[in-house]
């Protein structure tokens, strides 16, 4: 039988995990999804954002290499991938905590 102190710690950790999941999911919604790729056409380099919309793959034109700074968008797409990994880990932890509390 688990002591009341341990159960309280598990419950606090479960609440913290749920808050983090919620916060990270809100942040993911604001970040662009997909990945950036470049195409070279007639000695010009053009950038596109590619992502899935249901079963379709969408390619959105971003601009040519001279007019578009891709570093900021790369950081945002990388941040989104990191957050999605964190959310998966936190959801796994949440399941474990829920099992321990029962």
DRENGULO-572597 format. One record per atom (N, C-alpha, C): residue number from 1; y, x, z; residue in one letter; atom name. Coordinates in nm, 4 decimals, decimal comma, padded with zeros to 6 digits. Atoms other than C-alpha are relative to their C-alpha. Last residue first. Layout:
! DRENGULO-572597
+-----+----------+----------+----------+-----+------+
|   n |       yy |       xx |       zz | res | atom |
+-----+----------+----------+----------+-----+------+
| NUM |        Y |        X |        Z |   a |   CA |
...
+-----+----------+----------+----------+-----+------+
//
This chain:
! DRENGULO-572597
+-----+----------+----------+----------+-----+------+
|   n |       yy |       xx |       zz | res | atom |
+-----+----------+----------+----------+-----+------+
| 102 |  00,0920 |  00,1135 | -00,0174 |   x |    N |
| 102 |  00,3872 | -00,5135 | -00,9154 |   x |   CA |
| 102 | -00,1036 |  00,0247 |  00,1017 |   x |    C |
| 101 | -00,0606 |  00,0988 | -00,0905 |   x |    N |
| 101 |  00,6562 | -00,2485 | -00,8618 |   x |   CA |
| 101 | -00,0943 | -00,1159 |  00,0259 |   x |    C |
| 100 |  00,0021 | -00,0506 | -00,1382 |   x |    N |
| 100 |  00,4445 |  00,0317 | -01,0073 |   x |   CA |
| 100 |  00,0551 | -00,1027 |  00,0988 |   x |    C |
|  99 |  00,1383 |  00,0003 | -00,0465 |   x |    N |
|  99 |  00,3748 | -00,1606 | -01,3285 |   x |   CA |
|  99 | -00,0077 |  00,0425 |  00,1468 |   x |    C |
|  98 |  00,0392 |  00,1399 | -00,0229 |   x |    N |
|  98 |  00,7449 | -00,2375 | -01,3725 |   x |   CA |
|  98 | -00,1438 | -00,0113 |  00,0490 |   x |    C |
|  97 | -00,0612 |  00,0456 | -00,1251 |   x |    N |
|  97 |  00,8249 |  00,1305 | -01,3239 |   x |   CA |
|  97 | -00,0390 | -00,1447 |  00,0318 |   x |    C |
|  96 |  00,0698 | -00,0657 | -00,1120 |   x |    N |
|  96 |  00,5766 |  00,2337 | -01,5917 |   x |   CA |
|  96 |  00,0562 | -00,0486 |  00,1334 |   x |    C |
|  95 |  00,1319 |  00,0622 | -00,0111 |   x |    N |
|  95 |  00,7161 | -00,0227 | -01,8358 |   x |   CA |
|  95 | -00,0775 |  00,0587 |  00,1174 |   x |    C |
|  94 | -00,0198 |  00,1335 | -00,0584 |   x |    N |
|  94 |  01,0704 |  00,0997 | -01,7667 |   x |   CA |
|  94 | -00,1332 | -00,0709 |  00,0185 |   x |    C |
|  93 | -00,0173 | -00,0175 | -00,1445 |   x |    N |
|  93 |  00,9680 |  00,4602 | -01,8308 |   x |   CA |
|  93 |  00,0132 | -00,1351 |  00,0705 |   x |    C |
|  92 |  00,1308 | -00,0405 | -00,0502 |   x |    N |
|  92 |  00,8412 |  00,3607 | -02,1760 |   x |   CA |
|  92 |  00,0045 |  00,0171 |  00,1526 |   x |    C |
|  91 |  00,0813 |  00,1221 |  00,0013 |   x |    N |
|  91 |  01,1645 |  00,1744 | -02,2401 |   x |   CA |
|  91 | -00,1415 |  00,0287 |  00,0486 |   x |    C |
|  90 | -00,0386 |  00,0843 | -00,1133 |   x |    N |
|  90 |  01,3587 |  00,4822 | -02,1288 |   x |   CA |
|  90 | -00,0814 | -00,1290 |  00,0053 |   x |    C |
|  89 |  00,0489 | -00,0633 | -00,1239 |   x |    N |
|  89 |  01,1681 |  00,7086 | -02,3686 |   x |   CA |
|  89 |  00,0303 | -00,0884 |  00,1212 |   x |    C |
|  88 |  00,1463 |  00,0107 |  00,0001 |   x |    N |
|  88 |  01,2251 |  00,4738 | -02,6640 |   x |   CA |
|  88 | -00,0594 |  00,0567 |  00,1287 |   x |    C |
|  87 |  00,0322 |  00,1399 | -00,0275 |   x |    N |
|  87 |  01,5944 |  00,4443 | -02,5717 |   x |   CA |
|  87 | -00,1509 | -00,0198 |  00,0027 |   x |    C |
|  86 | -00,0201 |  00,0250 | -00,1432 |   x |    N |
|  86 |  01,6285 |  00,8221 | -02,5524 |   x |   CA |
|  86 | -00,0390 | -00,1426 |  00,0375 |   x |    C |
|  85 |  00,1095 | -00,0678 | -00,0699 |   x |    N |
|  85 |  01,4769 |  00,8618 | -02,8990 |   x |   CA |
|  85 |  00,0099 | -00,0224 |  00,1510 |   x |    C |
|  84 |  00,1202 |  00,0795 |  00,0252 |   x |    N |
|  84 |  01,7167 |  00,5986 | -03,0363 |   x |   CA |
|  84 | -00,1220 |  00,0627 |  00,0668 |   x |    C |
|  83 | -00,0024 |  00,1174 | -00,0872 |   x |    N |
|  83 |  02,0051 |  00,7801 | -02,8679 |   x |   CA |
|  83 | -00,1239 | -00,0870 | -00,0201 |   x |    C |
|  82 |  00,0265 | -00,0434 | -00,1373 |   x |    N |
|  82 |  01,9144 |  01,1103 | -03,0339 |   x |   CA |
|  82 | -00,0057 | -00,1192 |  00,0952 |   x |    C |
|  81 |  00,1422 | -00,0352 | -00,0074 |   x |    N |
|  81 |  01,8925 |  00,9458 | -03,3761 |   x |   CA |
|  81 | -00,0381 |  00,0432 |  00,1412 |   x |    C |
|  80 |  00,0771 |  00,1238 |  00,0056 |   x |    N |
|  80 |  02,2318 |  00,7789 | -03,3271 |   x |   CA |
|  80 | -00,1497 |  00,0294 |  00,0133 |   x |    C |
|  79 | -00,0122 |  00,0625 | -00,1319 |   x |    N |
|  79 |  02,3880 |  01,1080 | -03,2181 |   x |   CA |
|  79 | -00,0823 | -00,1285 |  00,0047 |   x |    C |
|  78 |  00,0867 | -00,0771 | -00,0896 |   x |    N |
|  78 |  02,2576 |  01,2716 | -03,5376 |   x |   CA |
|  78 |  00,0017 | -00,0600 |  00,1406 |   x |    C |
|  77 |  00,1373 |  00,0381 |  00,0329 |   x |    N |
|  77 |  02,4146 |  00,9941 | -03,7475 |   x |   CA |
|  77 | -00,1002 |  00,0748 |  00,0877 |   x |    C |
|  76 |  00,0257 |  00,1383 | -00,0418 |   x |    N |
|  76 |  02,7445 |  01,0402 | -03,5648 |   x |   CA |
|  76 | -00,1427 | -00,0429 | -00,0314 |   x |    C |
|  75 |  00,0088 |  00,0035 | -00,1465 |   x |    N |
|  75 |  02,7438 |  01,4188 | -03,5935 |   x |   CA |
|  75 | -00,0347 | -00,1397 |  00,0485 |   x |    C |
|  74 |  00,1271 | -00,0642 | -00,0374 |   x |    N |
|  74 |  02,6662 |  01,3981 | -03,9658 |   x |   CA |
|  74 | -00,0197 | -00,0026 |  00,1509 |   x |    C |
|  73 |  00,1057 |  00,0981 |  00,0243 |   x |    N |
|  73 |  02,9517 |  01,1505 | -04,0095 |   x |   CA |
|  73 | -00,1375 |  00,0569 |  00,0336 |   x |    C |
|  72 | -00,0125 |  00,1055 | -00,1004 |   x |    N |
|  72 |  03,1953 |  01,3909 | -03,8468 |   x |   CA |
|  72 | -00,1120 | -00,1035 | -00,0155 |   x |    C |
|  71 |  00,0407 | -00,0496 | -00,1320 |   x |    N |
|  71 |  03,0722 |  01,6876 | -04,0525 |   x |   CA |
|  71 |  00,0060 | -00,1092 |  00,1068 |   x |    C |
|  70 |  00,1256 |  00,0577 | -00,0468 |   x |    N |
|  70 |  03,0823 |  01,5039 | -04,3878 |   x |   CA |
|  70 | -00,0368 |  00,0388 |  00,1430 |   x |    C |
|  69 |  00,0448 | -00,0936 | -00,1034 |   x |    N |
|  69 |  03,4465 |  01,5629 | -04,4720 |   x |   CA |
|  69 | -00,1242 | -00,0596 |  00,0654 |   x |    C |
|  68 |  00,0765 |  00,0557 | -00,1110 |   x |    N |
|  68 |  03,5054 |  01,3759 | -04,7975 |   x |   CA |
|  68 | -00,0448 |  00,1102 |  00,0951 |   x |    C |
|  67 | -00,0754 |  00,1032 | -00,0713 |   x |    N |
|  67 |  03,7711 |  01,4371 | -05,0625 |   x |   CA |
|  67 | -00,0691 | -00,0514 |  00,1258 |   x |    C |
|  66 | -00,1394 | -00,0372 | -00,0252 |   x |    N |
|  66 |  03,6573 |  01,7671 | -05,2116 |   x |   CA |
|  66 |  00,0736 | -00,1004 |  00,0881 |   x |    C |
|  65 | -00,0064 | -00,1090 | -00,0980 |   x |    N |
|  65 |  03,2820 |  01,7087 | -05,1776 |   x |   CA |
|  65 |  00,1435 |  00,0381 |  00,0344 |   x |    C |
|  64 |  00,0424 | -00,1304 |  00,0509 |   x |    N |
|  64 |  03,2991 |  01,3733 | -05,3547 |   x |   CA |
|  64 |  00,0264 |  00,1083 |  00,1046 |   x |    C |
|  63 | -00,1059 | -00,0762 |  00,0656 |   x |    N |
|  63 |  03,3050 |  01,0394 | -05,1811 |   x |   CA |
|  63 | -00,0525 |  00,1311 | -00,0539 |   x |    C |
|  62 | -00,0962 | -00,0461 | -00,0998 |   x |    N |
|  62 |  03,1066 |  00,8133 | -04,9479 |   x |   CA |
|  62 |  00,1170 |  00,0758 | -00,0624 |   x |    C |
|  61 | -00,0776 | -00,1143 |  00,0468 |   x |    N |
|  61 |  02,8946 |  00,6028 | -05,1860 |   x |   CA |
|  61 |  00,1061 |  00,0354 |  00,1043 |   x |    C |
|  60 | -00,1430 |  00,0282 | -00,0007 |   x |    N |
|  60 |  02,6558 |  00,3729 | -05,0009 |   x |   CA |
|  60 |  00,0758 |  00,1273 | -00,0389 |   x |    C |
|  59 | -00,0728 | -00,1263 |  00,0128 |   x |    N |
|  59 |  02,2874 |  00,3895 | -05,0823 |   x |   CA |
|  59 |  00,1478 | -00,0331 | -00,0146 |   x |    C |
|  58 | -00,1382 |  00,0104 |  00,0465 |   x |    N |
|  58 |  02,0867 |  00,0923 | -04,9565 |   x |   CA |
|  58 |  00,0608 |  00,1399 | -00,0038 |   x |    C |
|  57 | -00,0700 | -00,1239 | -00,0314 |   x |    N |
|  57 |  01,7076 |  00,0908 | -04,9276 |   x |   CA |
|  57 |  00,1383 | -00,0093 | -00,0635 |   x |    C |
|  56 | -00,0750 | -00,0703 |  00,1033 |   x |    N |
|  56 |  01,5706 | -00,2617 | -04,9242 |   x |   CA |
|  56 |  00,0581 |  00,1306 |  00,0535 |   x |    C |
|  55 |  00,0932 | -00,0769 |  00,0822 |   x |    N |
|  55 |  01,2937 | -00,3897 | -04,6964 |   x |   CA |
|  55 |  00,0718 |  00,0807 | -00,1075 |   x |    C |
|  54 |  00,1229 |  00,0754 |  00,0177 |   x |    N |
|  54 |  01,5303 | -00,5024 | -04,4226 |   x |   CA |
|  54 | -00,0994 |  00,0855 | -00,0765 |   x |    C |
|  53 | -00,0493 |  00,1331 | -00,0359 |   x |    N |
|  53 |  01,8491 | -00,3094 | -04,4824 |   x |   CA |
|  53 | -00,1161 | -00,0956 | -00,0250 |   x |    C |
|  52 |  00,0825 |  00,1159 |  00,0327 |   x |    N |
|  52 |  01,7389 |  00,0525 | -04,4854 |   x |   CA |
|  52 |  00,0666 | -00,1268 |  00,0500 |   x |    C |
|  51 |  00,0593 |  00,0669 | -00,1158 |   x |    N |
|  51 |  01,9828 |  00,3425 | -04,4934 |   x |   CA |
|  51 | -00,0797 | -00,1208 | -00,0472 |   x |    C |
|  50 |  00,1187 |  00,0775 |  00,0344 |   x |    N |
|  50 |  02,1272 |  00,6001 | -04,7330 |   x |   CA |
|  50 | -00,0589 | -00,0591 |  00,1277 |   x |    C |
|  49 |  00,0661 |  00,0362 | -00,1244 |   x |    N |
|  49 |  02,4810 |  00,7336 | -04,6983 |   x |   CA |
|  49 | -00,1150 | -00,0921 | -00,0369 |   x |    C |
|  48 |  00,0421 |  00,1381 | -00,0177 |   x |    N |
|  48 |  02,5967 |  00,9057 | -05,0150 |   x |   CA |
|  48 | -00,0613 | -00,0158 |  00,1386 |   x |    C |
|  47 |  00,0769 |  00,0321 | -00,1208 |   x |    N |
|  47 |  02,7859 |  01,2252 | -05,0910 |   x |   CA |
|  47 | -00,0252 | -00,1495 |  00,0090 |   x |    C |
|  46 | -00,0371 |  00,1291 | -00,0572 |   x |    N |
|  46 |  02,8968 |  01,3498 | -05,4321 |   x |   CA |
|  46 | -00,0912 | -00,0299 |  00,1180 |   x |    C |
|  45 |  00,0924 |  00,0428 | -00,1046 |   x |    N |
|  45 |  02,8920 |  01,7096 | -05,5601 |   x |   CA |
|  45 |  00,0539 | -00,1283 |  00,0636 |   x |    C |
|  44 | -00,0686 |  00,0605 | -00,1150 |   x |    N |
|  44 |  03,0587 |  01,7827 | -05,8923 |   x |   CA |
|  44 | -00,1064 | -00,0445 |  00,1002 |   x |    C |
|  43 | -00,0654 | -00,1034 | -00,0815 |   x |    N |
|  43 |  02,9186 |  02,0239 | -06,1524 |   x |   CA |
|  43 |  00,0867 | -00,0560 |  00,1126 |   x |    C |
|  42 | -00,0990 | -00,0703 |  00,0838 |   x |    N |
|  42 |  02,8343 |  01,7351 | -06,3884 |   x |   CA |
|  42 |  00,0844 |  00,0969 |  00,0821 |   x |    C |
|  41 | -00,0144 |  00,0610 |  00,1318 |   x |    N |
|  41 |  02,6551 |  01,5299 | -06,1205 |   x |   CA |
|  41 |  00,1125 |  00,0723 | -00,0730 |   x |    C |
|  40 | -00,0851 | -00,0812 |  00,0854 |   x |    N |
|  40 |  02,5255 |  01,6934 | -05,8034 |   x |   CA |
|  40 | -00,0018 | -00,0601 | -00,1397 |   x |    C |
|  39 |  00,0466 | -00,0025 |  00,1392 |   x |    N |
|  39 |  02,3958 |  01,4489 | -05,5510 |   x |   CA |
|  39 |  00,0979 |  00,0827 | -00,0807 |   x |    C |
|  38 | -00,0945 | -00,0406 |  00,1047 |   x |    N |
|  38 |  02,4325 |  01,4879 | -05,1766 |   x |   CA |
|  38 | -00,0684 | -00,0056 | -00,1357 |   x |    C |
|  37 |  00,0560 | -00,0898 |  00,1001 |   x |    N |
|  37 |  02,2515 |  01,3124 | -04,8926 |   x |   CA |
|  37 |  00,1040 |  00,0252 | -00,1083 |   x |    C |
|  36 | -00,0910 | -00,0399 |  00,1065 |   x |    N |
|  36 |  02,3610 |  01,1573 | -04,5679 |   x |   CA |
|  36 | -00,0756 |  00,0891 | -00,0977 |   x |    C |
|  35 | -00,0205 | -00,1434 |  00,0148 |   x |    N |
|  35 |  02,1201 |  00,9740 | -04,3418 |   x |   CA |
|  35 |  00,0892 |  00,0270 | -00,1205 |   x |    C |
|  34 |  00,0421 | -00,0627 |  00,1236 |   x |    N |
|  34 |  02,0766 |  00,6255 | -04,2072 |   x |   CA |
|  34 |  00,0224 |  00,1499 |  00,0009 |   x |    C |
|  33 |  00,1436 | -00,0282 |  00,0102 |   x |    N |
|  33 |  02,2589 |  00,4269 | -03,9449 |   x |   CA |
|  33 | -00,0293 |  00,0654 | -00,1330 |   x |    C |
|  32 |  00,0587 |  00,0270 |  00,1316 |   x |    N |
|  32 |  02,6268 |  00,4493 | -03,8641 |   x |   CA |
|  32 | -00,1480 |  00,0343 | -00,0019 |   x |    C |
|  31 |  00,0186 | -00,1198 |  00,0809 |   x |    N |
|  31 |  02,7185 |  00,4318 | -03,4941 |   x |   CA |
|  31 | -00,0634 | -00,0339 | -00,1348 |   x |    C |
|  30 | -00,1289 | -00,0443 |  00,0529 |   x |    N |
|  30 |  02,8613 |  00,1217 | -03,3267 |   x |   CA |
|  30 | -00,0123 |  00,1210 | -00,0926 |   x |    C |
|  29 | -00,0534 |  00,1015 |  00,0912 |   x |    N |
|  29 |  02,5258 | -00,0499 | -03,2756 |   x |   CA |
|  29 |  00,1298 |  00,0446 | -00,0658 |   x |    C |
|  28 |  00,0726 | -00,0114 |  00,1262 |   x |    N |
|  28 |  02,3827 |  00,2714 | -03,1264 |   x |   CA |
|  28 |  00,0552 | -00,0993 | -00,1028 |   x |    C |
|  27 | -00,0541 | -00,1159 |  00,0710 |   x |    N |
|  27 |  02,6527 |  00,2672 | -02,8559 |   x |   CA |
|  27 | -00,0670 |  00,0173 | -00,1362 |   x |    C |
|  26 | -00,1367 |  00,0350 |  00,0451 |   x |    N |
|  26 |  02,5592 | -00,0859 | -02,7503 |   x |   CA |
|  26 |  00,0603 |  00,1145 | -00,0798 |   x |    C |
|  25 |  00,0146 |  00,0926 |  00,1122 |   x |    N |
|  25 |  02,1900 |  00,0145 | -02,7408 |   x |   CA |
|  25 |  00,1358 | -00,0448 | -00,0533 |   x |    C |
|  24 |  00,0358 | -00,0762 |  00,1189 |   x |    N |
|  24 |  02,2755 |  00,3190 | -02,5262 |   x |   CA |
|  24 | -00,0158 | -00,0918 | -00,1218 |   x |    C |
|  23 | -00,1151 | -00,0813 |  00,0416 |   x |    N |
|  23 |  02,4584 |  00,1074 | -02,2696 |   x |   CA |
|  23 | -00,0289 |  00,0758 | -00,1295 |   x |    C |
|  22 | -00,1045 |  00,0902 |  00,0497 |   x |    N |
|  22 |  02,1807 | -00,1523 | -02,2482 |   x |   CA |
|  22 |  00,1190 |  00,0785 | -00,0541 |   x |    C |
|  21 |  00,0488 |  00,0558 |  00,1265 |   x |    N |
|  21 |  01,9090 |  00,1101 | -02,2156 |   x |   CA |
|  21 |  00,1080 | -00,0880 | -00,0622 |   x |    C |
|  20 | -00,0081 | -00,1049 |  00,1025 |   x |    N |
|  20 |  02,1118 |  00,2936 | -01,9512 |   x |   CA |
|  20 | -00,0453 | -00,0518 | -00,1362 |   x |    C |
|  19 | -00,1423 | -00,0203 |  00,0319 |   x |    N |
|  19 |  02,1639 | -00,0243 | -01,7475 |   x |   CA |
|  19 |  00,0164 |  00,1044 | -00,1101 |   x |    C |
|  18 | -00,0445 |  00,1158 |  00,0784 |   x |    N |
|  18 |  01,7917 | -00,1081 | -01,7674 |   x |   CA |
|  18 |  00,1470 |  00,0132 | -00,0395 |   x |    C |
|  17 |  00,0593 | -00,0124 |  00,1333 |   x |    N |
|  17 |  01,6993 |  00,2434 | -01,6504 |   x |   CA |
|  17 |  00,0452 | -00,1148 | -00,0898 |   x |    C |
|  16 | -00,0734 | -00,1069 |  00,0678 |   x |    N |
|  16 |  01,9396 |  00,2211 | -01,3567 |   x |   CA |
|  16 | -00,0501 |  00,0161 | -00,1441 |   x |    C |
|  15 | -00,1346 |  00,0512 |  00,0309 |   x |    N |
|  15 |  01,7923 | -00,1147 | -01,2535 |   x |   CA |
|  15 |  00,0814 |  00,1041 | -00,0763 |   x |    C |
|  14 |  00,0165 |  00,1007 |  00,1049 |   x |    N |
|  14 |  01,4370 |  00,0234 | -01,2764 |   x |   CA |
|  14 |  00,1357 | -00,0568 | -00,0423 |   x |    C |
|  13 |  00,0217 | -00,0738 |  00,1243 |   x |    N |
|  13 |  01,5375 |  00,3312 | -01,0761 |   x |   CA |
|  13 | -00,0175 | -00,0960 | -00,1178 |   x |    C |
|  12 | -00,1281 | -00,0621 |  00,0374 |   x |    N |
|  12 |  01,6812 |  00,1124 | -00,8017 |   x |   CA |
|  12 | -00,0126 |  00,0738 | -00,1329 |   x |    C |
|  11 | -00,0877 |  00,1082 |  00,0463 |   x |    N |
|  11 |  01,3627 | -00,0974 | -00,7992 |   x |   CA |
|  11 |  00,1363 |  00,0541 | -00,0429 |   x |    C |
|  10 |  00,0474 |  00,0458 |  00,1305 |   x |    N |
|  10 |  01,1420 |  00,2127 | -00,7798 |   x |   CA |
|  10 |  00,0914 | -00,1084 | -00,0568 |   x |    C |
|   9 | -00,0346 | -00,1064 |  00,0955 |   x |    N |
|   9 |  01,3531 |  00,3545 | -00,4959 |   x |   CA |
|   9 | -00,0433 | -00,0404 | -00,1407 |   x |    C |
|   8 | -00,1447 |  00,0076 |  00,0209 |   x |    N |
|   8 |  01,3306 |  00,0249 | -00,3075 |   x |   CA |
|   8 |  00,0458 |  00,1052 | -00,1007 |   x |    C |
|   7 | -00,0264 |  00,1166 |  00,0852 |   x |    N |
|   7 |  00,9522 |  00,0191 | -00,3564 |   x |   CA |
|   7 |  00,1495 | -00,0139 | -00,0292 |   x |    C |
|   6 |  00,0422 | -00,0364 |  00,1359 |   x |    N |
|   6 |  00,9273 |  00,3723 | -00,2178 |   x |   CA |
|   6 |  00,0270 | -00,1156 | -00,0964 |   x |    C |
|   5 | -00,0932 | -00,1009 |  00,0509 |   x |    N |
|   5 |  01,1300 |  00,2762 |  00,0882 |   x |   CA |
|   5 | -00,0335 |  00,0379 | -00,1441 |   x |    C |
|   4 | -00,1209 |  00,0694 |  00,0445 |   x |    N |
|   4 |  00,9314 | -00,0417 |  00,1462 |   x |   CA |
|   4 |  00,1007 |  00,0973 | -00,0597 |   x |    C |
|   3 | -00,0976 |  00,0297 | -00,1043 |   x |    N |
|   3 |  00,6096 |  00,1596 |  00,1658 |   x |   CA |
|   3 |  00,1221 | -00,0686 | -00,0603 |   x |    C |
|   2 | -00,1221 | -00,0788 |  00,0123 |   x |    N |
|   2 |  00,3408 |  00,1341 | -00,0961 |   x |   CA |
|   2 |  00,0995 | -00,0420 |  00,1069 |   x |    C |
|   1 | -00,1183 |  00,0845 |  00,0000 |   x |    N |
|   1 |  00,0000 |  00,0000 |  00,0000 |   x |   CA |
|   1 |  00,1243 |  00,0888 |  00,0000 |   x |    C |
+-----+----------+----------+----------+-----+------+
//
